[in-house]
Amino acid sequence: EDDGVNVVRALTRHLNNQYLKMLGYHPFYGYKGK
């Protein structure tokens, strides 16, 4: 019954990761030095 919730959560996480990469932030390595 939480399949829908899991899908939304996974999609949100994916979009957040894409957005952070766009800003030059990597979820594992942190900010890249400028």
N, CA, C and O atoms as a Maestro MAE file, in Angstrom:
{
 s_m_m2io_version
 :::
 2.0.0
}

f_m_ct {
 s_m_title
 :::
 protein
 m_atom[136] {
  # First column is atom index #
  i_m_mmod_type
  r_m_x_coord
  r_m_y_coord
  r_m_z_coord
  i_m_residue_number
  s_m_chain_name
  s_m_pdb_residue_name
  s_m_pdb_atom_name
  i_m_atomic_number
  :::
  1 25 0.816 -1.225 0.000 1 A "GLU " " N  " 7
  2 3 0.000 0.000 0.000 1 A "GLU " " CA " 6
  3 2 0.847 1.271 0.000 1 A "GLU " " C  " 6
  4 15 0.358 2.327 -0.401 1 A "GLU " " O  " 8
  5 25 2.109 1.194 0.442 2 A "ASP " " N  " 7
  6 3 2.935 2.412 0.332 2 A "ASP " " CA " 6
  7 2 3.739 2.446 -0.969 2 A "ASP " " C  " 6
  8 15 4.682 3.229 -1.086 2 A "ASP " " O  " 8
  9 25 3.380 1.607 -1.949 3 A "ASP " " N  " 7
  10 3 4.123 1.641 -3.210 3 A "ASP " " CA " 6
  11 2 4.093 3.034 -3.833 3 A "ASP " " C  " 6
  12 15 5.109 3.528 -4.322 3 A "ASP " " O  " 8
  13 25 2.919 3.659 -3.810 4 A "GLY " " N  " 7
  14 3 2.810 5.008 -4.368 4 A "GLY " " CA " 6
  15 2 3.700 5.985 -3.617 4 A "GLY " " C  " 6
  16 15 4.368 6.826 -4.219 4 A "GLY " " O  " 8
  17 25 3.700 5.862 -2.305 5 A "VAL " " N  " 7
  18 3 4.529 6.765 -1.483 5 A "VAL " " CA " 6
  19 2 6.004 6.559 -1.791 5 A "VAL " " C  " 6
  20 15 6.763 7.521 -1.908 5 A "VAL " " O  " 8
  21 25 6.407 5.288 -1.923 6 A "ASN " " N  " 7
  22 3 7.813 4.995 -2.219 6 A "ASN " " CA " 6
  23 2 8.235 5.559 -3.564 6 A "ASN " " C  " 6
  24 15 9.341 6.080 -3.712 6 A "ASN " " O  " 8
  25 25 7.339 5.451 -4.551 7 A "VAL " " N  " 7
  26 3 7.654 5.987 -5.881 7 A "VAL " " CA " 6
  27 2 7.839 7.503 -5.812 7 A "VAL " " C  " 6
  28 15 8.789 8.053 -6.368 7 A "VAL " " O  " 8
  29 25 6.913 8.162 -5.120 8 A "VAL " " N  " 7
  30 3 7.008 9.621 -4.996 8 A "VAL " " CA " 6
  31 2 8.297 10.005 -4.274 8 A "VAL " " C  " 6
  32 15 8.984 10.951 -4.660 8 A "VAL " " O  " 8
  33 25 8.613 9.251 -3.216 9 A "ARG " " N  " 7
  34 3 9.815 9.551 -2.432 9 A "ARG " " CA " 6
  35 2 11.073 9.379 -3.281 9 A "ARG " " C  " 6
  36 15 11.979 10.212 -3.250 9 A "ARG " " O  " 8
  37 25 11.109 8.270 -4.049 10 A "ALA " " N  " 7
  38 3 12.268 8.005 -4.902 10 A "ALA " " CA " 6
  39 2 12.411 9.093 -5.969 10 A "ALA " " C  " 6
  40 15 13.517 9.550 -6.258 10 A "ALA " " O  " 8
  41 25 11.286 9.497 -6.546 11 A "LEU " " N  " 7
  42 3 11.315 10.531 -7.582 11 A "LEU " " CA " 6
  43 2 11.781 11.859 -6.996 11 A "LEU " " C  " 6
  44 15 12.581 12.567 -7.607 11 A "LEU " " O  " 8
  45 25 11.280 12.192 -5.808 12 A "THR " " N  " 7
  46 3 11.692 13.431 -5.150 12 A "THR " " CA " 6
  47 2 13.187 13.418 -4.880 12 A "THR " " C  " 6
  48 15 13.880 14.409 -5.109 12 A "THR " " O  " 8
  49 25 13.682 12.267 -4.383 13 A "ARG " " N  " 7
  50 3 15.115 12.152 -4.094 13 A "ARG " " CA " 6
  51 2 15.917 12.332 -5.370 13 A "ARG " " C  " 6
  52 15 16.939 13.017 -5.375 13 A "ARG " " O  " 8
  53 25 15.449 11.711 -6.465 14 A "HIS " " N  " 7
  54 3 16.139 11.804 -7.753 14 A "HIS " " CA " 6
  55 2 16.197 13.255 -8.222 14 A "HIS " " C  " 6
  56 15 17.248 13.734 -8.649 14 A "HIS " " O  " 8
  57 25 15.060 13.954 -8.141 15 A "LEU " " N  " 7
  58 3 15.016 15.350 -8.582 15 A "LEU " " CA " 6
  59 2 15.909 16.220 -7.708 15 A "LEU " " C  " 6
  60 15 16.581 17.122 -8.208 15 A "LEU " " O  " 8
  61 25 15.917 15.953 -6.405 16 A "ASN " " N  " 7
  62 3 16.787 16.708 -5.504 16 A "ASN " " CA " 6
  63 2 18.248 16.502 -5.876 16 A "ASN " " C  " 6
  64 15 19.030 17.453 -5.876 16 A "ASN " " O  " 8
  65 25 18.622 15.255 -6.195 17 A "ASN " " N  " 7
  66 3 20.002 14.969 -6.577 17 A "ASN " " CA " 6
  67 2 20.370 15.696 -7.865 17 A "ASN " " C  " 6
  68 15 21.464 16.249 -7.976 17 A "ASN " " O  " 8
  69 25 19.455 15.698 -8.845 18 A "GLN " " N  " 7
  70 3 19.711 16.390 -10.104 18 A "GLN " " CA " 6
  71 2 19.908 17.881 -9.854 18 A "GLN " " C  " 6
  72 15 20.795 18.508 -10.434 18 A "GLN " " O  " 8
  73 25 19.066 18.444 -8.980 19 A "TYR " " N  " 7
  74 3 19.128 19.872 -8.668 19 A "TYR " " CA " 6
  75 2 20.437 20.212 -7.962 19 A "TYR " " C  " 6
  76 15 21.076 21.216 -8.275 19 A "TYR " " O  " 8
  77 25 20.830 19.371 -7.009 20 A "LEU " " N  " 7
  78 3 22.073 19.616 -6.282 20 A "LEU " " CA " 6
  79 2 23.271 19.524 -7.216 20 A "LEU " " C  " 6
  80 15 24.207 20.315 -7.098 20 A "LEU " " O  " 8
  81 25 23.252 18.561 -8.150 21 A "LYS " " N  " 7
  82 3 24.349 18.442 -9.113 21 A "LYS " " CA " 6
  83 2 24.427 19.689 -9.973 21 A "LYS " " C  " 6
  84 15 25.514 20.166 -10.298 21 A "LYS " " O  " 8
  85 25 23.251 20.219 -10.343 22 A "MET " " N  " 7
  86 3 23.204 21.440 -11.149 22 A "MET " " CA " 6
  87 2 23.886 22.590 -10.402 22 A "MET " " C  " 6
  88 15 24.545 23.435 -11.008 22 A "MET " " O  " 8
  89 25 23.717 22.608 -9.082 23 A "LEU " " N  " 7
  90 3 24.325 23.661 -8.265 23 A "LEU " " CA " 6
  91 2 25.800 23.375 -7.981 23 A "LEU " " C  " 6
  92 15 26.477 24.171 -7.331 23 A "LEU " " O  " 8
  93 25 26.292 22.241 -8.469 24 A "GLY " " N  " 7
  94 3 27.688 21.897 -8.233 24 A "GLY " " CA " 6
  95 2 27.881 21.161 -6.922 24 A "GLY " " C  " 6
  96 15 28.999 21.082 -6.413 24 A "GLY " " O  " 8
  97 25 26.792 20.616 -6.364 25 A "TYR " " N  " 7
  98 3 26.886 19.881 -5.104 25 A "TYR " " CA " 6
  99 2 26.676 18.405 -5.377 25 A "TYR " " C  " 6
  100 15 25.713 18.015 -6.038 25 A "TYR " " O  " 8
  101 25 27.583 17.588 -4.865 26 A "HIS " " N  " 7
  102 3 27.435 16.148 -5.025 26 A "HIS " " CA " 6
  103 2 27.077 15.548 -3.672 26 A "HIS " " C  " 6
  104 15 27.751 15.815 -2.677 26 A "HIS " " O  " 8
  105 25 26.000 14.724 -3.628 27 A "PRO " " N  " 7
  106 3 25.506 14.214 -2.346 27 A "PRO " " CA " 6
  107 2 26.552 13.433 -1.554 27 A "PRO " " C  " 6
  108 15 26.470 13.368 -0.328 27 A "PRO " " O  " 8
  109 25 27.538 12.837 -2.238 28 A "PHE " " N  " 7
  110 3 28.529 12.038 -1.518 28 A "PHE " " CA " 6
  111 2 29.789 12.832 -1.247 28 A "PHE " " C  " 6
  112 15 30.412 12.658 -0.199 28 A "PHE " " O  " 8
  113 25 30.180 13.702 -2.171 29 A "TYR " " N  " 7
  114 3 31.459 14.387 -2.040 29 A "TYR " " CA " 6
  115 2 31.324 15.804 -1.481 29 A "TYR " " C  " 6
  116 15 32.317 16.446 -1.139 29 A "TYR " " O  " 8
  117 25 30.088 16.274 -1.397 30 A "GLY " " N  " 7
  118 3 29.902 17.637 -0.905 30 A "GLY " " CA " 6
  119 2 30.240 18.655 -1.984 30 A "GLY " " C  " 6
  120 15 30.352 18.319 -3.163 30 A "GLY " " O  " 8
  121 25 30.400 19.903 -1.562 31 A "TYR " " N  " 7
  122 3 30.653 20.971 -2.530 31 A "TYR " " CA " 6
  123 2 32.004 20.781 -3.187 31 A "TYR " " C  " 6
  124 15 32.989 20.436 -2.535 31 A "TYR " " O  " 8
  125 25 32.032 21.012 -4.492 32 A "LYS " " N  " 7
  126 3 33.307 21.007 -5.206 32 A "LYS " " CA " 6
  127 2 33.951 22.365 -4.986 32 A "LYS " " C  " 6
  128 15 33.292 23.400 -5.095 32 A "LYS " " O  " 8
  129 25 35.217 22.357 -4.680 33 A "GLY " " N  " 7
  130 3 35.914 23.624 -4.437 33 A "GLY " " CA " 6
  131 2 35.927 24.481 -5.673 33 A "GLY " " C  " 6
  132 15 36.176 23.994 -6.776 33 A "GLY " " O  " 8
  133 25 35.655 25.778 -5.491 34 A "LYS " " N  " 7
  134 3 35.674 26.696 -6.631 34 A "LYS " " CA " 6
  135 2 37.019 27.409 -6.668 34 A "LYS " " C  " 6
  136 15 37.256 28.234 -7.550 34 A "LYS " " O  " 8
  :::
 }
 m_bond[135] {
  # First column is bond index #
  i_m_from
  i_m_to
  i_m_order
  :::
  1 1 2 1
  2 2 3 1
  3 3 4 2
  4 3 5 1
  5 5 6 1
  6 6 7 1
  7 7 8 2
  8 7 9 1
  9 9 10 1
  10 10 11 1
  11 11 12 2
  12 11 13 1
  13 13 14 1
  14 14 15 1
  15 15 16 2
  16 15 17 1
  17 17 18 1
  18 18 19 1
  19 19 20 2
  20 19 21 1
  21 21 22 1
  22 22 23 1
  23 23 24 2
  24 23 25 1
  25 25 26 1
  26 26 27 1
  27 27 28 2
  28 27 29 1
  29 29 30 1
  30 30 31 1
  31 31 32 2
  32 31 33 1
  33 33 34 1
  34 34 35 1
  35 35 36 2
  36 35 37 1
  37 37 38 1
  38 38 39 1
  39 39 40 2
  40 39 41 1
  41 41 42 1
  42 42 43 1
  43 43 44 2
  44 43 45 1
  45 45 46 1
  46 46 47 1
  47 47 48 2
  48 47 49 1
  49 49 50 1
  50 50 51 1
  51 51 52 2
  52 51 53 1
  53 53 54 1
  54 54 55 1
  55 55 56 2
  56 55 57 1
  57 57 58 1
  58 58 59 1
  59 59 60 2
  60 59 61 1
  61 61 62 1
  62 62 63 1
  63 63 64 2
  64 63 65 1
  65 65 66 1
  66 66 67 1
  67 67 68 2
  68 67 69 1
  69 69 70 1
  70 70 71 1
  71 71 72 2
  72 71 73 1
  73 73 74 1
  74 74 75 1
  75 75 76 2
  76 75 77 1
  77 77 78 1
  78 78 79 1
  79 79 80 2
  80 79 81 1
  81 81 82 1
  82 82 83 1
  83 83 84 2
  84 83 85 1
  85 85 86 1
  86 86 87 1
  87 87 88 2
  88 87 89 1
  89 89 90 1
  90 90 91 1
  91 91 92 2
  92 91 93 1
  93 93 94 1
  94 94 95 1
  95 95 96 2
  96 95 97 1
  97 97 98 1
  98 98 99 1
  99 99 100 2
  100 99 101 1
  101 101 102 1
  102 102 103 1
  103 103 104 2
  104 103 105 1
  105 105 106 1
  106 106 107 1
  107 107 108 2
  108 107 109 1
  109 109 110 1
  110 110 111 1
  111 111 112 2
  112 111 113 1
  113 113 114 1
  114 114 115 1
  115 115 116 2
  116 115 117 1
  117 117 118 1
  118 118 119 1
  119 119 120 2
  120 119 121 1
  121 121 122 1
  122 122 123 1
  123 123 124 2
  124 123 125 1
  125 125 126 1
  126 126 127 1
  127 127 128 2
  128 127 129 1
  129 129 130 1
  130 130 131 1
  131 131 132 2
  132 131 133 1
  133 133 134 1
  134 134 135 1
  135 135 136 2
  :::
 }
}
